[in-house]
Amino acid sequence: MSQTRLLSSGAEACVLTFENVSWTAPNGRKVLGGVNGVVLGGTVTAIMGASGAGKTTLLQTLGGQVFPPRPCC
């Protein structure tokens, strides 16, 4: 199924799809595990969760600001 949308201008909206996003902090704590989602262009999307649930880490990971820790030595 296509997830294409047209904006009111007639232009095609962007779609952000992510699958199995995981991230473990350098101290070994798993912050994200198997997160999936679809964000359609032209829509408002909320990421909700408890304090410390990984909302900011998810956004930073999707934006390329957080990377897996490098192996030591």
VMD Tcl script that builds the backbone (N, CA, C; Angstrom):
set m [mol new atoms 219]
animate dup $m
set s [atomselect $m all]
$s set {name element resname resid chain x y z} {
  {N N MET 1 A 0.834 -1.172 0.000}
  {CA C MET 1 A 0.000 0.000 0.000}
  {C C MET 1 A 0.884 1.242 0.000}
  {N N SER 2 A 0.599 2.174 -0.861}
  {CA C SER 2 A 1.356 3.406 -0.960}
  {C C SER 2 A 0.994 4.340 0.183}
  {N N GLN 3 A 1.986 5.020 0.714}
  {CA C GLN 3 A 1.744 5.966 1.785}
  {C C GLN 3 A 2.010 7.380 1.281}
  {N N THR 4 A 1.617 7.654 0.051}
  {CA C THR 4 A 1.817 8.960 -0.548}
  {C C THR 4 A 0.629 9.857 -0.239}
  {N N ARG 5 A 0.895 11.101 0.064}
  {CA C ARG 5 A -0.151 12.091 0.313}
  {C C ARG 5 A 0.141 13.316 -0.518}
  {N N LEU 6 A -0.877 13.993 -0.914}
  {CA C LEU 6 A -0.717 15.260 -1.603}
  {C C LEU 6 A -1.051 16.388 -0.644}
  {N N LEU 7 A -0.221 17.410 -0.656}
  {CA C LEU 7 A -0.491 18.589 0.153}
  {C C LEU 7 A -1.530 19.444 -0.557}
  {N N SER 8 A -2.059 20.431 0.122}
  {CA C SER 8 A -3.082 21.276 -0.484}
  {C C SER 8 A -2.561 21.980 -1.730}
  {N N SER 9 A -1.236 22.135 -1.824}
  {CA C SER 9 A -0.646 22.765 -2.999}
  {C C SER 9 A -0.598 21.808 -4.188}
  {N N GLY 10 A -0.889 20.538 -3.953}
  {CA C GLY 10 A -0.807 19.523 -4.998}
  {C C GLY 10 A 0.536 18.801 -5.016}
  {N N ALA 11 A 1.498 19.277 -4.209}
  {CA C ALA 11 A 2.805 18.633 -4.140}
  {C C ALA 11 A 2.713 17.355 -3.308}
  {N N GLU 12 A 3.567 16.404 -3.612}
  {CA C GLU 12 A 3.585 15.159 -2.853}
  {C C GLU 12 A 4.289 15.380 -1.519}
  {N N ALA 13 A 3.694 14.908 -0.442}
  {CA C ALA 13 A 4.255 15.060 0.896}
  {C C ALA 13 A 5.336 14.016 1.139}
  {N N CYS 14 A 6.265 14.342 2.010}
  {CA C CYS 14 A 7.317 13.410 2.394}
  {C C CYS 14 A 6.757 12.374 3.372}
  {N N VAL 15 A 7.400 11.224 3.407}
  {CA C VAL 15 A 7.044 10.188 4.368}
  {C C VAL 15 A 8.329 9.752 5.064}
  {N N LEU 16 A 8.313 9.728 6.380}
  {CA C LEU 16 A 9.436 9.229 7.169}
  {C C LEU 16 A 9.012 7.891 7.742}
  {N N THR 17 A 9.733 6.844 7.378}
  {CA C THR 17 A 9.464 5.502 7.891}
  {C C THR 17 A 10.718 5.005 8.596}
  {N N PHE 18 A 10.552 4.474 9.789}
  {CA C PHE 18 A 11.697 3.881 10.489}
  {C C PHE 18 A 11.270 2.554 11.087}
  {N N GLU 19 A 12.208 1.603 11.038}
  {CA C GLU 19 A 11.926 0.242 11.507}
  {C C GLU 19 A 13.068 -0.262 12.372}
  {N N ASN 20 A 12.707 -0.920 13.458}
  {CA C ASN 20 A 13.652 -1.599 14.337}
  {C C ASN 20 A 14.782 -0.683 14.807}
  {N N VAL 21 A 14.442 0.537 15.221}
  {CA C VAL 21 A 15.443 1.468 15.733}
  {C C VAL 21 A 15.769 1.072 17.173}
  {N N SER 22 A 17.047 0.823 17.421}
  {CA C SER 22 A 17.509 0.432 18.758}
  {C C SER 22 A 18.735 1.257 19.101}
  {N N TRP 23 A 18.929 1.515 20.381}
  {CA C TRP 23 A 20.116 2.233 20.823}
  {C C TRP 23 A 20.405 1.866 22.259}
  {N N THR 24 A 21.676 1.601 22.540}
  {CA C THR 24 A 22.132 1.264 23.881}
  {C C THR 24 A 23.134 2.314 24.326}
  {N N ALA 25 A 22.966 2.852 25.515}
  {CA C ALA 25 A 23.861 3.878 26.054}
  {C C ALA 25 A 25.235 3.267 26.341}
  {N N PRO 26 A 26.264 4.106 26.404}
  {CA C PRO 26 A 27.617 3.593 26.695}
  {C C PRO 26 A 27.713 2.811 28.004}
  {N N ASN 27 A 26.807 3.083 28.953}
  {CA C ASN 27 A 26.844 2.337 30.217}
  {C C ASN 27 A 26.148 0.977 30.117}
  {N N GLY 28 A 25.675 0.620 28.901}
  {CA C GLY 28 A 25.037 -0.675 28.693}
  {C C GLY 28 A 23.527 -0.675 28.819}
  {N N ARG 29 A 22.932 0.449 29.207}
  {CA C ARG 29 A 21.471 0.534 29.359}
  {C C ARG 29 A 20.815 0.640 27.990}
  {N N LYS 30 A 19.892 -0.274 27.705}
  {CA C LYS 30 A 19.162 -0.240 26.437}
  {C C LYS 30 A 18.084 0.821 26.548}
  {N N VAL 31 A 18.207 1.885 25.735}
  {CA C VAL 31 A 17.277 3.007 25.788}
  {C C VAL 31 A 16.160 2.815 24.781}
  {N N LEU 32 A 16.493 2.362 23.589}
  {CA C LEU 32 A 15.502 2.099 22.546}
  {C C LEU 32 A 15.646 0.656 22.096}
  {N N GLY 33 A 14.524 0.002 21.859}
  {CA C GLY 33 A 14.580 -1.373 21.388}
  {C C GLY 33 A 13.461 -1.687 20.423}
  {N N GLY 34 A 13.782 -1.820 19.146}
  {CA C GLY 34 A 12.802 -2.235 18.152}
  {C C GLY 34 A 11.680 -1.245 17.910}
  {N N VAL 35 A 12.001 0.042 17.864}
  {CA C VAL 35 A 10.978 1.077 17.666}
  {C C VAL 35 A 10.671 1.220 16.173}
  {N N ASN 36 A 9.389 1.232 15.822}
  {CA C ASN 36 A 8.947 1.380 14.437}
  {C C ASN 36 A 7.978 2.547 14.341}
  {N N GLY 37 A 7.919 3.179 13.167}
  {CA C GLY 37 A 6.952 4.251 12.998}
  {C C GLY 37 A 6.895 4.790 11.589}
  {N N VAL 38 A 5.819 5.509 11.309}
  {CA C VAL 38 A 5.615 6.179 10.028}
  {C C VAL 38 A 5.085 7.571 10.342}
  {N N VAL 39 A 5.703 8.575 9.743}
  {CA C VAL 39 A 5.249 9.955 9.895}
  {C C VAL 39 A 4.930 10.465 8.497}
  {N N LEU 40 A 3.687 10.834 8.277}
  {CA C LEU 40 A 3.256 11.330 6.977}
  {C C LEU 40 A 3.434 12.837 6.907}
  {N N GLY 41 A 3.920 13.324 5.774}
  {CA C GLY 41 A 4.067 14.756 5.564}
  {C C GLY 41 A 2.722 15.451 5.633}
  {N N GLY 42 A 2.739 16.683 6.062}
  {CA C GLY 42 A 1.506 17.444 6.148}
  {C C GLY 42 A 0.654 17.095 7.344}
  {N N THR 43 A 1.211 16.331 8.295}
  {CA C THR 43 A 0.470 15.953 9.490}
  {C C THR 43 A 1.234 16.407 10.727}
  {N N VAL 44 A 0.549 16.454 11.839}
  {CA C VAL 44 A 1.179 16.735 13.130}
  {C C VAL 44 A 1.299 15.401 13.851}
  {N N THR 45 A 2.494 15.103 14.334}
  {CA C THR 45 A 2.739 13.830 15.009}
  {C C THR 45 A 3.304 14.100 16.393}
  {N N ALA 46 A 2.800 13.395 17.384}
  {CA C ALA 46 A 3.290 13.540 18.757}
  {C C ALA 46 A 4.035 12.273 19.157}
  {N N ILE 47 A 5.153 12.455 19.836}
  {CA C ILE 47 A 5.876 11.337 20.434}
  {C C ILE 47 A 5.689 11.493 21.931}
  {N N MET 48 A 4.985 10.540 22.521}
  {CA C MET 48 A 4.618 10.654 23.929}
  {C C MET 48 A 5.180 9.482 24.719}
  {N N GLY 49 A 5.504 9.746 25.965}
  {CA C GLY 49 A 5.989 8.696 26.840}
  {C C GLY 49 A 6.419 9.291 28.167}
  {N N ALA 50 A 6.685 8.424 29.093}
  {CA C ALA 50 A 7.109 8.840 30.432}
  {C C ALA 50 A 8.492 9.471 30.382}
  {N N SER 51 A 8.826 10.199 31.425}
  {CA C SER 51 A 10.157 10.774 31.560}
  {C C SER 51 A 11.192 9.655 31.524}
  {N N GLY 52 A 12.206 9.815 30.690}
  {CA C GLY 52 A 13.257 8.802 30.590}
  {C C GLY 52 A 12.927 7.649 29.664}
  {N N ALA 53 A 11.813 7.744 28.932}
  {CA C ALA 53 A 11.393 6.642 28.061}
  {C C ALA 53 A 12.173 6.577 26.747}
  {N N GLY 54 A 12.901 7.649 26.399}
  {CA C GLY 54 A 13.712 7.625 25.184}
  {C C GLY 54 A 13.183 8.489 24.047}
  {N N LYS 55 A 12.263 9.399 24.339}
  {CA C LYS 55 A 11.692 10.255 23.281}
  {C C LYS 55 A 12.771 11.106 22.614}
  {N N THR 56 A 13.571 11.787 23.407}
  {CA C THR 56 A 14.634 12.634 22.861}
  {C C THR 56 A 15.683 11.785 22.161}
  {N N THR 57 A 16.031 10.649 22.727}
  {CA C THR 57 A 17.011 9.761 22.101}
  {C C THR 57 A 16.511 9.280 20.743}
  {N N LEU 58 A 15.224 8.970 20.635}
  {CA C LEU 58 A 14.655 8.559 19.354}
  {C C LEU 58 A 14.825 9.670 18.319}
  {N N LEU 59 A 14.439 10.891 18.671}
  {CA C LEU 59 A 14.549 12.005 17.732}
  {C C LEU 59 A 15.998 12.287 17.370}
  {N N GLN 60 A 16.902 12.206 18.341}
  {CA C GLN 60 A 18.315 12.432 18.056}
  {C C GLN 60 A 18.886 11.327 17.177}
  {N N THR 61 A 18.435 10.093 17.384}
  {CA C THR 61 A 18.895 8.979 16.559}
  {C C THR 61 A 18.398 9.134 15.126}
  {N N LEU 62 A 17.126 9.465 14.956}
  {CA C LEU 62 A 16.578 9.660 13.616}
  {C C LEU 62 A 17.250 10.827 12.907}
  {N N GLY 63 A 17.650 11.848 13.673}
  {CA C GLY 63 A 18.300 13.022 13.108}
  {C C GLY 63 A 19.801 12.880 12.937}
  {N N GLY 64 A 20.354 11.725 13.288}
  {CA C GLY 64 A 21.785 11.485 13.118}
  {C C GLY 64 A 22.655 12.159 14.155}
  {N N GLN 65 A 22.102 12.533 15.295}
  {CA C GLN 65 A 22.873 13.186 16.342}
  {C C GLN 65 A 23.403 12.210 17.392}
  {N N VAL 66 A 22.859 11.007 17.421}
  {CA C VAL 66 A 23.298 9.991 18.382}
  {C C VAL 66 A 23.758 8.777 17.587}
  {N N PHE 67 A 24.922 8.288 17.933}
  {CA C PHE 67 A 25.488 7.144 17.225}
  {C C PHE 67 A 25.802 6.034 18.222}
  {N N PRO 68 A 25.910 4.796 17.753}
  {CA C PRO 68 A 26.294 3.710 18.661}
  {C C PRO 68 A 27.673 4.000 19.255}
  {N N PRO 69 A 27.902 3.595 20.489}
  {CA C PRO 69 A 29.224 3.816 21.084}
  {C C PRO 69 A 30.297 3.083 20.296}
  {N N ARG 70 A 31.465 3.689 20.208}
  {CA C ARG 70 A 32.596 3.049 19.509}
  {C C ARG 70 A 33.189 1.983 20.422}
  {N N PRO 71 A 33.663 0.894 19.826}
  {CA C PRO 71 A 34.320 -0.112 20.662}
  {C C PRO 71 A 35.618 0.438 21.265}
  {N N CYS 72 A 35.854 0.027 22.474}
  {CA C CYS 72 A 37.058 0.494 23.170}
  {C C CYS 72 A 38.297 -0.204 22.616}
  {N N CYS 73 A 39.360 0.520 22.507}
  {CA C CYS 73 A 40.717 0.052 22.163}
  {C C CYS 73 A 40.742 -0.535 20.794}
}
mol reanalyze $m
mol bondsrecalc $m
mol representation Tube
mol addrep $m
